[in-house]
Each structure stands twice: as C-alpha cells, then as structure tokens.
C-alpha cells in the first residue's frame, strides 16, 4: 500500500488534495472544467454534509487517493447549491458560460433528470488514485471502506456511474462486487454504465 496504508475519514483540509487529485486524474469529466476552486468547495461540502462523506489515504498535503460518497446525490447537490452555489458559481463563471447545457445536465442528474428509480440512492461520486499509488490496491481499499461506511450508516446498497469504455474502473468495481445495472447519458452523447453493489 502507500506510506499511509489506512483509509481515514477526510476532513475539510483534505478537500484541497481531493480537488487537485480530481483535476489531475479525472480530466475527462465536466466538473474538472469548472476549476479547482469549484472542486475544493464541492469536496468541502461533501465533508460537511451529514449525508455524504470523503475517505482518503495519505497525508492532507499529498493524498494517495480518495473516494467521495453521497447517501442521496440529489440531497447533496441541493445542499451544495443552497450553501455554496453563489460563491462556487462565481468562481466558475467562465466555464459555466462556455457549457451551460452540460451544467444543466449535471444538475438534473443529481436532482431528478435521470431515471434511476430502480437503483440504489447512495452513490460513489468519484474515486481517484495518484499515479505513484496505483497497482497497490488503494482504489479497492477506498471502495471497500466506502461500502463499509455506508453499511455503518444503515445503507445497504450503492451505485456508481463510469464511462462505458473505462475498463480499469469497471474491473476495480467488479472486483469489489459491483455489477452493471443500467446505461446512462449524464451528458448527451457520452455513454456511461451504472454499476451497483451488492
């Protein structure tokens, strides 16, 4: 494993490291286009909101990996918009102006635009592992810790959305007991698969 081989609960101080890791390791997603300050606010809200959590491996200054989870994605997004929307939006104005449709699609996904009624409410929002920590089971350990934490919260199932062609992610989730349940297009023209556990 890594120099910090235990998964721990993320703090507000970890939001910066999570945002940086998200930016460097998940560059194809829409949220990264909104900028690191936006992501710092989002991960700070994940830590603060009682219905979500952040788990990390590594030091606050240089995390090896993280997983962000919401018990109900829509509830987290509504809380984020209510408490952080103005400041986060101002930080991301140029990106929002360039991609208003993708912004709307993202918001609708979390608040009722996509039909996920047959799937678990809880969702793994993002997982990222630093290149130096790959191949040591960091991603699997984070996902396992996330399902354990959900169980401790009384939540028995969780979903995750990933690109249909993201084979490394699909293998990692499959090894953790996730199975494909549906396809989705959070953003028009981008094929994704929804996996669920158990």
C-alpha positions in Angstrom: 0.0 0.0 0.0 1.0 3.6 0.4 3.0 5.4 3.1 -0.3 5.9 4.9 -1.8 2.4 4.4 -5.0 3.1 6.4 -8.2 4.6 5.0 -9.3 7.5 7.1 -12.2 9.9 7.2 -11.5 13.0 5.1 -11.5 16.5 6.7 -12.1 19.9 5.3 -8.3 20.2 5.0 -8.4 17.2 2.6 -10.7 18.9 0.2 -7.8 20.7 -1.5 -5.9 17.5 -2.0 -9.0 15.8 -3.3 -9.7 18.6 -5.7 -6.2 18.6 -7.0 -6.2 14.8 -7.5 -9.6 15.0 -9.2 -8.2 17.7 -11.6 -5.1 15.6 -12.4 -6.7 12.1 -12.6 -10.2 12.7 -13.8 -9.6 15.3 -16.5 -12.3 14.0 -18.9 -15.2 14.8 -16.6 -17.3 18.0 -16.7 -16.7 19.1 -13.1 -12.9 19.5 -13.7 -13.7 22.2 -16.3 -15.2 24.3 -13.5 -11.8 24.7 -11.9 -10.0 23.6 -8.8 -11.6 26.3 -6.6 -15.1 24.9 -7.5 -14.0 21.4 -6.7 -12.5 22.5 -3.3 -15.9 23.9 -2.4 -17.7 20.8 -3.6 -15.4 18.4 -1.6 -15.6 20.7 1.4 -19.4 20.3 1.3 -19.1 16.6 0.9 -17.2 16.6 4.2 -19.6 19.0 6.0 -22.9 17.5 4.8 -24.2 14.8 7.1 -25.5 12.7 4.2 -22.1 12.4 2.5 -18.5 11.6 3.3 -15.0 11.7 2.0 -12.5 8.9 2.7 -8.8 9.3 1.9 -5.4 7.6 2.1 -2.3 9.6 2.7 -1.4 13.0 4.2 -3.5 16.1 3.9 -0.8 17.8 1.9 -0.4 14.9 -0.5 -3.1 12.3 -0.6 -2.7 9.0 -2.4 -6.3 8.5 -3.2 -9.9 9.4 -2.2 -13.5 8.4 -2.6 -16.4 10.7 -2.2 -19.9 9.3 -1.5 -23.4 10.6 -1.0 -26.3 8.8 0.6 -28.5 10.7 -1.9 -26.9 12.6 -4.7 -29.8 15.0 -5.1 -29.7 15.9 -1.4 -26.0 16.7 -1.6 -26.4 18.8 -4.7 -29.3 20.7 -3.3 -27.3 21.4 -0.1 -24.3 22.5 -2.2 -26.4 24.8 -4.3 -28.1 26.3 -1.2 -24.9 26.9 0.8 -22.2 27.2 -1.8 -23.9 27.9 -5.1 -23.3 31.6 -5.4 -19.6 31.5 -4.5 -18.9 28.3 -6.4 -20.8 29.7 -9.4 -18.8 33.0 -9.4 -15.6 31.0 -9.3 -16.7 29.0 -12.3 -18.5 31.7 -14.4 -16.2 31.4 -17.5 -16.7 27.6 -17.6 -20.4 27.8 -16.9 -20.8 30.3 -19.7 -19.0 28.1 -22.1 -21.0 25.0 -21.3 -24.5 25.9 -20.0 -26.1 22.6 -21.4 -23.5 20.4 -19.6 -24.1 22.4 -16.4 -27.8 21.8 -16.6 -27.3 18.1 -17.4 -25.1 17.7 -14.4 -27.6 19.4 -12.1 -30.5 17.4 -13.5 -28.7 14.1 -12.9 -28.4 14.8 -9.2 -31.8 16.2 -8.8 -34.2 14.1 -10.8 -33.4 14.4 -14.5 -32.2 10.8 -14.9 -34.5 7.9 -14.1 -32.5 5.9 -11.5 -35.6 4.7 -9.6 -34.6 1.0 -9.8 -31.1 1.7 -8.5 -29.7 2.5 -5.0 -30.0 6.1 -3.8 -26.4 6.1 -2.4 -23.7 6.9 -5.0 -20.0 6.8 -5.2 -19.4 10.2 -6.8 -15.7 10.0 -7.5 -12.6 7.9 -6.9 -9.1 8.9 -7.8 -5.7 7.4 -7.1 -2.4 9.2 -7.6 -0.1 7.6 -10.2 2.5 6.8 -7.5 -0.1 4.7 -5.6 -1.5 2.7 -8.4 -1.2 -1.0 -8.5 -1.2 -1.3 -4.7 -4.9 -1.8 -4.1 -5.6 1.8 -3.0 -8.7 2.1 -5.1 -10.1 -1.2 -4.0 -9.4 -0.3 -0.3 -11.2 3.0 -0.7 -14.2 1.4 -2.3 -14.4 -1.3 0.3 -14.1 1.3 3.1 -16.9 3.3 1.4 -19.3 0.3 1.3 -18.3 -0.4 5.0 -19.1 3.2 6.0 -22.4 3.1 4.1 -23.3 -0.2 6.0 -22.5 1.5 9.3 -24.9 4.3 8.3 -27.6 1.7 7.6 -27.3 2.0 3.8 -27.1 -1.5 2.2 -26.6 -0.6 -1.5 -24.7 1.9 -3.6 -24.3 2.8 -7.3 -21.5 4.3 -9.3 -21.5 5.8 -12.8 -18.5 5.4 -15.0 -17.6 5.8 -18.7 -18.6 2.7 -20.6 -15.1 2.4 -22.0 -13.3 2.9 -18.7 -12.1 -0.7 -18.3 -9.8 -0.1 -15.3 -12.6 1.4 -13.3 -15.1 -1.3 -14.4 -12.6 -4.0 -13.3 -12.0 -2.3 -10.0 -15.7 -2.0 -9.2 -16.3 -5.6 -10.4 -13.6 -6.9 -8.1 -15.4 -5.0 -5.3 -18.7 -6.8 -6.0 -20.4 -4.2 -8.3 -22.3 -5.3 -11.3 -23.6 -3.4 -14.3 -27.3 -2.5 -13.9 -28.1 0.2 -16.5 -26.7 2.6 -19.1 -26.9 6.3 -18.8 -26.1 9.5 -20.6 -25.5 12.2 -17.9 -24.2 14.3 -20.8 -25.7 13.9 -24.2 -23.6 11.6 -26.4 -21.4 10.3 -23.6 -22.2 6.6 -23.0 -21.9 5.6 -19.4 -22.6 2.5 -17.4 -24.3 2.4 -13.9 -22.9 -0.3 -11.6 -24.4 -1.2 -8.3 -23.4 -3.0 -5.1 -24.3 -5.6 -4.0 
